[in-house]
Amino acid sequence: MPDPDSRSKGPGPRGHVPVRTCVVCGTKGAKFDLVRLALGPGDGLIRVDTRQQIPGRGAYVCAGCRPGLCDNKRLRRAFRGEAKGLAGNLAFDSTGDTDSDSAKPADDTP
């Protein structure tokens, strides 16, 4: 039986590459090629999780679907109905900041 510590831990020729599916178009791709969305703690708004560290349920979108991302049934289903809308801007900084000053529900956006 192979030693579990001898296996490659990341993407590589022998390492495992996690595969995720875009919730909008259904395209499958490597986890690191898709953008993770997560619910902001406390406010229930969907945010971009660039560091993939926001706790809780996440969903992935491909780069092609991200610009036209809207609050739709597929996105709400991915978060099991707990999402209250999209954060005001989906161009979040890379700090994974979840302050709600710049966030507003998608229902208020034109």
WOFEN-V23347 format. One line per field, one symbol per residue. ss: DSSP state (~ for helix, > for strand, _ for the rest). phi: phi as a letter, one per 40 degrees, with the letter a starting at -180 (. if undefined). burial: + if it has 24 or more other ideal C-beta (glycine too) atoms within 12 Angstrom, else -. Layout:
ss = ???
phi = ???
burial = ???
This chain:
ss = ___~~~____________>>>>_____>>>~~~_>>>>>_____>>>>_________>>>>_~~~~______~~~~~~______>>___________________~~~__
phi = .ccccccccbcicbccbcbbbcccbgccacdccbccbacccgcgccbcbccfbcchcbbbbccccccccbcbccccccbfgccbiccdbcbccccgcbccccbacccccc
burial = -------------------+-+++---------+++++++--++++++++---+--++++++--++--+-+---++-++---++++++-+-+-----+----+--+----
